[in-house]
Amino acid sequence: MAKKMTAKEKGEQLIRLSEVGSYLRSLREEKGITLNELGESLKVSVPYLSELERGFKMPSDKLIFELAHFFQLDIEDLFNRFGKVSATAADELEQNPNLQKTVAQIARDKRLTEDQKQALYDEFFNVYHTFLREIGKENGDE
């Protein structure tokens, strides 16, 4: 059963949708394409895209993925902007108990501020990229 959103959470979601909608509109305008052209490319109606850009709609995971691909964006970043977790990330959390436990412990730790929690997540991301560079050197991928 889904948790019911508080008035504050609903307000935050509306602000987030408005900000992401403006972001998507600016990306579309930078590309120099109309809503009609975008709709044709994504096979989505112009009224729906208009509502999305005005922050009135939450797109499906499939549409978020398609938008990220169309605009050449990081998929996880776009999901994050919408305040959603991608199916890939959710599956990985579900299948990896240690990752799930680590993220849950960080989230619940009252000693950490939100900025400190974000710093931990950022550091985890940096460790991942350092690891990729190291295995790339080992495999001669420099």
Contacts in CASP RR format, 6 or more apart in sequence:
PFRMAT RR
TARGET T0000
AUTHOR 0000-0000-0000
METHOD contacts of the structure
MODEL  1
MAKKMTAKEKGEQLIRLSEVGSYLRSLREEKGITLNELGESLKVSVPYLS
ELERGFKMPSDKLIFELAHFFQLDIEDLFNRFGKVSATAADELEQNPNLQ
KTVAQIARDKRLTEDQKQALYDEFFNVYHTFLREIGKENGDE
5 13 0 8 1.000
13 58 0 8 1.000
13 83 0 8 1.000
14 55 0 8 1.000
16 81 0 8 1.000
16 82 0 8 1.000
16 83 0 8 1.000
17 55 0 8 1.000
17 56 0 8 1.000
17 57 0 8 1.000
17 58 0 8 1.000
17 82 0 8 1.000
18 54 0 8 1.000
18 55 0 8 1.000
19 81 0 8 1.000
20 55 0 8 1.000
20 81 0 8 1.000
20 82 0 8 1.000
21 52 0 8 1.000
21 53 0 8 1.000
21 54 0 8 1.000
21 55 0 8 1.000
22 53 0 8 1.000
23 81 0 8 1.000
24 52 0 8 1.000
24 53 0 8 1.000
24 67 0 8 1.000
24 71 0 8 1.000
25 53 0 8 1.000
27 71 0 8 1.000
27 73 0 8 1.000
28 35 0 8 1.000
28 38 0 8 1.000
28 53 0 8 1.000
31 71 0 8 1.000
33 41 0 8 1.000
35 46 0 8 1.000
35 49 0 8 1.000
35 50 0 8 1.000
35 53 0 8 1.000
36 46 0 8 1.000
38 44 0 8 1.000
38 49 0 8 1.000
38 70 0 8 1.000
39 45 0 8 1.000
39 46 0 8 1.000
39 49 0 8 1.000
41 70 0 8 1.000
42 49 0 8 1.000
42 63 0 8 1.000
42 66 0 8 1.000
42 67 0 8 1.000
42 70 0 8 1.000
44 63 0 8 1.000
48 57 0 8 1.000
51 57 0 8 1.000
52 59 0 8 1.000
58 82 0 8 1.000
59 67 0 8 1.000
59 82 0 8 1.000
61 79 0 8 1.000
61 84 0 8 1.000
61 86 0 8 1.000
61 87 0 8 1.000
64 75 0 8 1.000
64 78 0 8 1.000
64 79 0 8 1.000
64 82 0 8 1.000
64 84 0 8 1.000
64 86 0 8 1.000
65 75 0 8 1.000
65 86 0 8 1.000
67 73 0 8 1.000
67 78 0 8 1.000
68 74 0 8 1.000
68 75 0 8 1.000
68 77 0 8 1.000
68 78 0 8 1.000
69 75 0 8 1.000
75 86 0 8 1.000
75 88 0 8 1.000
76 86 0 8 1.000
76 88 0 8 1.000
76 89 0 8 1.000
79 85 0 8 1.000
79 86 0 8 1.000
79 89 0 8 1.000
85 93 0 8 1.000
92 99 0 8 1.000
93 99 0 8 1.000
93 100 0 8 1.000
93 103 0 8 1.000
94 100 0 8 1.000
106 112 0 8 1.000
106 117 0 8 1.000
106 120 0 8 1.000
106 121 0 8 1.000
107 117 0 8 1.000
109 117 0 8 1.000
112 120 0 8 1.000
136 142 0 8 1.000
END
